[in-house]
Amino acid sequence: MDLFLVINLLGGLGLFLFGMKMMGDGLENFAGDKLKGIFDKITSNPIKGVITGAVVTMLIQSSSAATVMVVGFVNSGIMNLMQAAYVIMGANIGTTITAQLITFNFSSIVPVFIAIGAAFVLFNKKKNLKEIGYIALGFGILFLGLNNMSGAMKPLRESVIFTDLILGLRGHAILSLLVGALMTAVIQSSSAVTGILVALASSGVIPIDVAIPVLLGSNIGTCVTALISSLGTTNAAKKAALIHFFFNVIGALIFLIPPIRGLLQTLVTSITPGAGGEEVARQIANSHTIFNVTNTILLLPFTKYLVALVNRLLPEDESEELPKVKFIDDRLLETPSIAFGQSTNEVVRMGNLAKKNLQYALDGFMNGNSDLIDKVYKNESIINLLEGDITRYLVKLSNSDISDIQRAQLASYFHVVNDIERIGDHAENIADFAREKVDKNLNFSEDAINEIRNLAKLCIECIDNSLACFADYNKDGAAEVRKLEDKIDASEKALRNSHIRRLNSGICNATVGTMFLDLISNLERVGDHAMNIAEILAEN
């Protein structure tokens, strides 16, 4: 009998977690780019940050997942620590929606949700309707799991051992807190622990005065996921995870003070009087909400002190190796719509680095600046590393749950990254010419230098325009890039002819002449790759 109870309990918990994940994924995918828009509007305004955290957590149904995303954003430089702190506070509020939701009795309509959800998923090809199906199916499975847990726990009312164990926690608030923290750390979901408490309460097993400290502990245990996620990240990301931990620990300790805990208990029992299963379940959900909202209100004015605390505990390490990539992070793959947008930003960043390297190479060539030439070689190694990191990330993203349109666009990103890397290679070639020019003390005529400068200006403009087309997904802009590339081709041809005339007239020697022709050929190829970046989007 005991084994049967444990199996039913674990099965119910599994269904609960699976349903919550399915519903969260459905909501997240249905929101799509709107979710990215929510994060794009994050400012240093505390209220907006808190609202952002609450809304996103309501959509993905997990404060742990939301906080892990925040760690990824901080690691990628998208968010600063103050913004992260506001979003984390909001995430704690957003997670209380699940607790409120599961206290309602949907038992009679759970089969309806499962049936409708399954029909939408199995017999519908439209993506949005399919996601609605996943939301409904997840909702139904979540409550099916909750019902299973409640049913499994009903025999515990008759168990003297279990009743004594639960009641033994009464008056031992610290122990109850640790129990809640440990349960959440193991299950990796405070919502699941709240669900277990609601199921125990619905079965008449746990009183509210015992449930509250366990609930407070679950808020500490949920920090474990973010702390683990921050391992191997930048200092800033570790600080974001620590802010989450300190915020929840401070709040839990405040509410663990007997008068304050008693005030919370009095408040929730006055809102929902009674000691029956349904009443206690509602009291637990209300305690969860009141605690997190009050904790945010209390600590929001002290956010800067939380940030100062983690800055003191984790001072900046100047020797810390900067991440090769800035905008992409594996944690963002949990929200593909955001990961897709960040991939675009990372590719554009790589493109700008290649453009800057081309400028360094050209300036080094024309001015004989050895420092700029050395900088080209250093940046080229970074560009090569970026190509590998971005390509691997694009592969992971293409295997995630993105829309068909995004998947088609993503296929072109691989080609864009390759074209950018080739622009970097041509910049390196020009740096080689610059090094040879300096070492051999070669002199170019003023006309030749001016011709190179004018052609280079066209190439830089072409790269700028092509990256702007890519960043904004502007298909119409590709025509302008094509016109620029035609100018580059015509200019390269004209310069080649004029330089051959200079060679024939003896104005330039053969060594200088060959280098000039190779250099303008490299610039012409840069124009080709820039055009490829713009035109590959027009093909989709």
KEMIKE-755333 format. One record per residue (C-alpha): residue in one letter; x, y, z. Coordinates in steps of 0.2 Angstrom, whole numbers, plus 2048, in hexadecimal, padded with zeros to 3 digits. Layout:
<sites>
AXYZ ...
</sites>
This chain:
<sites>
M800800800 D80E80C805 L8178087F4 F80780B7EA L80581C7F3 V8178217EF I81581C7DC N8048257DB L80C8347E3 L81B8347D8 G8108317C8 G8058407CD L81484B7D0 G81B8467BF L80B84A7B6 F80A85A7BF L81C85F7BA F8198597A8 G8098627A7 M8108727AD K81F8717A1 M81386E792 M80887C797 G816888799 D81E883789 G80E885780 L80B896787 E81D89B783 N81C895771 F80B89D76F A8128AE776 G8218AC76A D8298BD765 K81E8C6772 L8288BD77F K8388C5777 G82F8D6777 I82B8D5789 F83E8D378D D8438E0780 K8398ED78A I8428EA79A T8498FA7A1 S8509007B2 N83F9047B7 P83C8F87C6 I8298F67C4 K82B8F27B1 G8388E57B6 V82D8DD7C3 I81F8DC7B7 T82A8D57AA G8308C77B6 A81E8C37BB V8178C27A9 V8258B87A2 T8238AB7B1 M8118AA7AF L8148A679D I82189979F Q81A8927B0 S82A8917B9 S83389E7C3 S8438937C3 A8438937B0 A8408A67B0 T84F8A97BB V85A89D7B1 M8558A87A2 V85A8B77AC V86B8B07B0 G86D8AC79D F8688BE799 V8758C57A6 N8828B979F S87F8C078E G87F8D2793 I86D8D578E M8688DA7A0 N8728E27AE L8708DC7C0 M8648E97C6 Q8588E47B7 A85B8D27BB A8568D57CE Y8468DD7C9 V8418CF7BD I8468C27CA M83A8CA7D7 G82C8CA7CA A82F8B87C6 N82C8B47D8 I81B8BC7D6 G8178B47C6 T81A8A27CC T80B8A57D9 I7FF8A47CB T8028917C9 A7FF88F7DC Q7EE8997DB L7E988F7CB I7EB87E7D3 T7E08827E2 F7D18827D7 N7C78737D4 F7C786E7C2 S7C685C7C4 S7B585A7BA I7BC8637AB V7CE85C7AB P7C984F79E V7C185D793 F7D2866793 I7DC85778F A7D0852781 I7CF863779 G7E286577B A7E6854773 A7DA857765 F7E3868761 V7F4860762 L7F1851758 F7E585774B N7EA869747 K7F886F73D K7F7882741 K80588674D N7FB892758 L7ED88675A K7F987875E E80188276B I7EF886773 G7ED873773 Y7FD87177C I7F887E789 A7E787578C L7EF86478C G7FC86A799 F7EF8727A3 G7E58627A4 I7F48577A7 L7F98637B5 F7E98617BE L7E884E7BB G7F984D7C4 L7F38587D2 N7E384D7D4 N7EE83D7D4 M7F98457E2 S7EA84A7EC G7E38387EA A7F38307EF M7F483B7FE K7E3837805 P7E882780E L7F5831817 R7E7839822 E7E582882A S7F882682C V7FD82A83E I80F829839 F80E83682B T802841835 D80E841844 L81C845838 I813854830 L80D85B841 G81E858848 L82486783D R818872846 G82287E851 H83287A847 A83288883A I844886835 L843873832 S833876828 L83C88381E L84A87781A V83E86A815 G836875809 A84787B802 L84D869800 M83D8637F7 T83E8717EB A85186F7E8 V84E85D7E4 I83E85F7D9 Q8458707D1 S8348787D2 S82C8827DF S81B8817D6 A81C86E7D8 V81F86F7EB T81187B7EC G80686E7E3 I80C8617EF L80786C7FE V7F68707F6 A7F385D7F3 L7F885A805 A7EC86780B S7DE8617FF S7E0850807 G7DF858819 V7F085381D I7FA863820 P7F487282A I7F8884824 D804888833 V80F87A82D A80D87D81B I81389081B P82588C821 V82687E814 L82088B807 L82D89880C G83A88A80A S8358867F9 N8398987F4 I84B8957F9 G84C8847F1 T84788B7E0 C8578957E0 V8618857DE T85D8847CB A8638967C7 L8738937D2 I8778837C9 S87488C7B8 S88089A7BD L88F88E7BE G89B8917B1 T8948A27AC T89B8B37AE N89B8BC7BF A88C8C67BB A8828B77B7 K8878AF7C8 K8828C07D0 A8718BF7C9 A86E8AD7D0 L8748B37E1 I8688C27E1 H85A8B57DE F8618AB7ED F8638BA7F9 F8528C17F4 N8498B17F8 V8538AD808 I8508BE80F G83E8BE80C A83C8AC813 L8458B1823 I83B8C1825 F82B8B7824 L8328A982F I8318B683E P8238AF849 P8198BF849 I81A8C2837 R8168B0833 G8088B183F L8018C0836 L8028B7825 Q7F98A882C T7EB8B4833 L7EA8BD823 V7E88AE818 T7DC8A5824 S7D18B5825 I7D08B6812 T7CC8A3811 P7C589D822 G7C488B826 A7CF87C829 G7C987081C G7D386A80D E7CD876800 E7CE88580C V7E0881811 A7E587E7FF R7DF8907FB Q7E889680B I7F888F804 A7F68977F3 N7F28A87FB S8018A6807 H80C8A37F8 T8068B37EF I8058BE7FE F8178B9803 N81F8BC7F2 V8158CD7EE T8198D3800 N82C8CE7FE T82D8D77EE I8268E77F5 L8318E6804 L8418E37FB L83F8EC7EB P8458FD7F2 F8558F47F8 T8598EC7E7 K8698F67E6 Y86F8F07F7 L86C8DE7F1 V8778E27E1 A8848EA7EC L8848DA7F7 V8878CE7E9 N8948DA7E1 R89E8DA7F1 L89C8C77F3 L8A18C47E0 P8AD8D27DB E8B18D47C9 D8C08CA7C4 E8CA8D37B7 S8D28C37B1 E8C18BB7AE E8C18B579C L8B38BE792 P8A68B3789 K8AA8B1777 V8988B4773 K88E8C377B F87B8C0777 I8788AD776 D8788A1784 D87288F786 R865895794 L85C89F787 L85888F77D E84A88C789 T84189B781 P84589976E S83D8A9769 I8498B3773 A8588A876F F8548AB75C G8548BE75E Q8648BC768 S86C8B275B T8688C074E N8718CC75A E8808C175C V8828BF749 V8818D1746 R88E8D4754 M8998C874B G8968D173B N89A8E2743 L8AA8DA74A A8AF8D4738 K8AB8E6731 K8B68EE73F N8C48E273B L8C38E7728 Q8C58F972D Y8D48F5739 A8DC8EB72A L8D98F971E D8DF90772A G8EE8FC72E F8F28FA71C M8F090D717 N8F9914727 G90690672A N8FF90473C S9068F3743 D8FB8F4752 L8EB8F4747 I8F28E673D D8F58DC74D K8E38E0753 V8DD8D8743 Y8E58C7746 K8DE8C8758 N8CC8CC753 E8CD8BF745 S8D08B1752 I8C18B875B I8B68B874B N8BB8A5748 L8B68A175A L8A68AA758 E8A28A1748 G8A4890751 D89A895761 I88C89D756 T88A88E74B R889882759 Y87C88D761 L87288E751 V87287B750 K86B87A761 L85E88775D S85887F74D N85586F757 S84A879764 D83787D762 I83888C756 S82B891749 D82D88B737 I83089D731 Q83E89E73E R84588D739 A846893727 Q84F8A372C L85B89A737 A86188F729 S86789F721 Y8708A5730 F87D89772E H88189F71D V8828B0724 V88E8AB732 N8998A3724 D8998B3719 I89D8BD728 E8AC8B272C R8B28B371A I8B18C671C G8BD8C472B D8C88B9721 H8CA8C7713 A8CE8D3721 E8DC8C8727 N8E28C7715 I8E38DA714 A8EC8DA725 D8F98CE71D F8FB8DA70F A8FD8E871B R90A8DF725 E9148DB715 K9128EE710 V91A8F3721 D9288E6721 K92D8E970F N92B8FC711 L9208FC701 N91990C6FB F90890F6F2 S90491E6E7 E8F892A6EE D8EC9266E0 A8EC9136E5 I8E99176F7 N8DA9226F3 E8D39156E8 I8D59086F6 R8CD914702 N8BE9176F7 L8BB9056F3 A8BC901706 K8AF90E70A L8A39056FE C8A78F5706 I8A48FB718 E894903712 C88E8F370A I8928E971A D8898F5725 N8798F4719 S8798E2718 L87A8E072B A86C8EC72D C8628E2721 F8668D272B A8628DA73C D8518E1737 Y84D8D372B N84B8E071D K8498D770D D8478E8703 G8588EE709 A8608E0700 A85E8E96EF E8688F86F6 V8768EC6FB R8758E56EA K8788F66E2 L8878F96EE E88E8E96E9 D88C8ED6D6 K8968FD6DA I8A48F36E3 D8A58E76D4 A8A68F66C7 S8B28FF6D2 E8BD8F06D4 K8BE8ED6C1 A8C29006BE L8CF9006CB R8D78F06C4 N8D88F86B3 S8DF9096B9 H8EC9006C4 I8F28F56B5 R8F49066AB R8FF90C6BA L9098FC6B9 N90C8FE6A7 S9119106A9 G91E90B6B6 I9159156C4 C9149056CF N91F8F66D0 A91A8E46CE T91A8E06E1 V90F8EF6E5 G9048EC6D6 T9008DA6DB M8FC8DF6ED F8F08EC6E7 L8E78E16DB D8E68D36E9 L8DF8E06F5 I8D18E76EA S8CD8D56E6 N8CB8D16F9 L8C08E16FA E8B58DB6EC R8B38CA6F4 V8AE8D3704 G8A08DC6FA D89A8CB6F4 H8998C4705 A88F8D370C M8838D16FD N8818BF702 I87C8C4713 A86E8D070D E8688C56FF I8668B5708 L8588BC712 A84F8C1703 E84F8AF6FD N8448AA70C 
</sites>
